[in-house]
């Protein structure tokens, strides 16, 4: 599985995912906050299926 997310993109996704998941425990305590797992996991793995479908890459091009 190729990486299609750059470092800044990954950091933003992890931070946003953790912030959204925190809403399960504090704030409105809604189960919808578990959707924060999506940006968290894509940020940790470095691969976003939506980016792959749309042909988007935020990581620098690899040199051959």
ABEGO torsion letter per residue (X at the ends): XBBABBAAAAAAAAAAAAAAAAAAABEAGBAAAAAAAAAAAAAAAGBBAAAAAAGBBABBBBBX
